């Protein structure tokens, strides 16, 4: 599943706080991004379409739950970096990260 950087901000809010109402999600995202409500709503809608987030009616209100686990997302991002820079070789990526900076 391809998650954009902007969409990952919405997911990060859900990973930090767990299931939230739309109003709470907007407030949480706005703590780190100066986006308007409509932008956040669009990103949330895309994540629902991608089945990364689910809307559940609970106690009389809609709550948004992450379906994509943070660990799975992080592993996918690491593999994507390894694919782009090291022909998919994660060990080479780890060696590059572990090397001291060039002088």
N, C-alpha and C positions, 0 to 999 in steps of 0.2 A: 504494500500500500504506500503510495507516495503522499507524504505529508509535507506541506510547504513550511517554511520558517515561520511565517505568520500564523498558520494553523497550529504550529507547535506551541505558540504562546498561550493559546486557548486551552490546549491539552495540559500545559504546565500548570495553569491555574487549577484545573480539575485534579491533577495529581497532587498538588499542594494541599488542597482543601477538601477534596472528595466531592460527592454529589452536591450540586448547588442549584438554586433557582436562577433564572435568567438575570434578574437584577443583581444577585450576589456575584454571578459570574462576570458580569460587566464591571462591577466595582473591583473585583480581584484582578482582572486583566488590566484595567486602567491604573493599577498600582505600578505597573511596569511598562505600559505602552500608552501613548497619548491618543489612542484611536477613538473615533466616535462610536456610538451605540450601533449604528447601521453596519459599520465595518465588522464589529465583533459578531453581530447577528449573521452576517454573510459567512464569516469564517466558521461559525458554529453550524450553520446549515450545510456547508461543504463537508464538515467532519461527520455529520449525521449521514449524509449521502454516502460517504466512504465507509460507513459503519465503524468509525473510530470512537463515536460518541452516541449514546442512546438517551432519548427523552423518556422519562418514566413518570407517570402520574402517581404521586405518593402523598398521602395525608392532604388531599385536596389541592395540591399544586404540582406543577411540572418541575421535575428535577433532572438535571443533566449529569450523566454518569460516563466516565471514560471506559470504553470497551478495549481500547489499545493500552496495554500495560507499558509503563515507562521503560522497563528493562528491555522489552521487545523493540521499542522505538530506538533506544540507545544502541542496541546491538545492530539494528538495521543501518543506523547512521554511521557506525564504525565500519561496517562492511562496505557501505557506499564510499567512504573515504579510502579504504584499502583498495577497492575496485578502481577508483579514479587515479590514485597516485602510485599504487604498487601492484597493479595487475591482479588484484584480489588477494594478495599475500598479507594476511593480518600480522604474521610474525615480522615481516619487514616494516610494517607500520609501527609496531611496538618497539622495534629496534630504533627506528628513527625518532620516536618520541623519547626514548630513554637516552639518546645520545646527547652529550653536552652541546650547547650552541657553538657554532663555528666562530672563531676569533676573527 
